[in-house]
Amino acid sequence: MANVILKLMTIFSTDVGLTEINYQNVNILGDIINQFMKEYGKKLRKSFVDPSGNLESHVVILVNGRNYLFLDGLNTKLKDGDQIVISAPLIGG
């Protein structure tokens, strides 16, 4: 079981009213995302949540700076001190 920090960037911190949340006794990334959505999902803009109440696939989720899609997805194992970041896609030029 790990103790980790979830950092909320851009619109997510605005919608939720927090910049970070500490989670304790979690095993995998999916544990954090599920708990986050139960607690704060209704505060998020509809463009980031699908009809089932899950985060949309275009939401950026990083584990220690690496996109979770290139790890083990929501099954990515976590260890103490890991930092998770949730952000809207950043674009520009």
C-alpha positions as CSV (number, residue, x, y, z in Angstrom):
1,M,0.0,0.0,0.0
2,A,1.3,3.4,-1.0
3,N,0.8,7.0,0.1
4,V,0.8,9.3,-3.0
5,I,0.0,12.9,-4.0
6,L,-2.6,13.7,-6.8
7,K,-1.9,17.1,-8.3
8,L,-4.7,18.8,-10.2
9,M,-3.7,21.1,-13.0
10,T,-5.5,23.7,-15.1
11,I,-9.3,23.3,-15.2
12,F,-9.3,20.4,-12.7
13,S,-7.9,22.5,-9.9
14,T,-10.4,25.3,-10.8
15,D,-13.4,22.9,-10.8
16,V,-12.4,21.0,-7.6
17,G,-11.0,24.0,-5.7
18,L,-7.8,22.2,-4.8
19,T,-4.3,21.9,-6.3
20,E,-3.4,18.6,-4.7
21,I,-4.9,15.7,-2.7
22,N,-3.1,13.1,-0.6
23,Y,-4.2,9.5,-0.9
24,Q,-3.2,6.8,1.5
25,N,-3.1,3.0,1.3
26,V,-3.6,2.7,-2.5
27,N,-2.2,0.0,-4.7
28,I,-2.8,1.0,-8.3
29,L,-3.6,4.2,-10.2
30,G,-7.2,3.0,-10.8
31,D,-7.7,3.1,-7.0
32,I,-6.9,6.9,-6.9
33,I,-8.9,7.7,-10.1
34,N,-12.0,5.8,-8.8
35,Q,-11.8,7.5,-5.4
36,F,-11.2,11.0,-7.0
37,M,-14.2,10.5,-9.3
38,K,-16.5,9.4,-6.4
39,E,-15.5,12.5,-4.4
40,Y,-15.2,15.1,-7.1
41,G,-16.6,13.8,-10.4
42,K,-19.8,15.9,-10.1
43,K,-17.7,19.1,-9.9
44,L,-15.9,18.4,-13.1
45,R,-16.9,20.0,-16.4
46,K,-19.0,17.6,-18.6
47,S,-16.3,17.7,-21.3
48,F,-14.0,15.7,-19.1
49,V,-16.5,13.1,-17.9
50,D,-18.2,10.4,-20.0
51,P,-21.9,9.4,-19.6
52,S,-20.8,6.6,-17.3
53,G,-19.1,9.0,-14.9
54,N,-15.5,8.1,-15.9
55,L,-12.8,10.4,-17.0
56,E,-12.7,10.9,-20.8
57,S,-9.8,9.4,-22.7
58,H,-8.4,12.8,-23.7
59,V,-7.6,13.7,-20.0
60,V,-3.9,13.6,-19.4
61,I,-2.8,11.5,-16.4
62,L,0.9,11.3,-15.5
63,V,2.6,9.1,-13.0
64,N,5.9,10.6,-12.0
65,G,6.0,12.5,-15.2
66,R,5.1,9.6,-17.5
67,N,1.8,9.2,-19.3
68,Y,-0.1,6.3,-17.7
69,L,-1.0,5.0,-21.1
70,F,2.6,4.1,-21.7
71,L,2.8,2.3,-18.3
72,D,0.2,-0.2,-17.2
73,G,-2.8,2.1,-17.6
74,L,-5.1,2.2,-14.6
75,N,-3.3,-1.0,-13.3
76,T,0.0,0.9,-12.9
77,K,1.3,-0.1,-9.4
78,L,2.1,2.8,-7.1
79,K,4.8,3.2,-4.4
80,D,5.2,5.6,-1.5
81,G,5.9,9.2,-2.7
82,D,4.6,8.8,-6.3
83,Q,3.1,11.9,-7.8
84,I,0.1,11.7,-10.0
85,V,-0.9,14.6,-12.2
86,I,-4.3,15.1,-13.9
87,S,-4.6,17.8,-16.5
88,A,-6.6,18.8,-19.5
89,P,-4.6,18.4,-22.8
90,L,-2.3,21.3,-23.3
91,I,-2.1,22.6,-26.9
92,G,-0.7,25.6,-28.6
93,G,2.1,26.7,-30.7
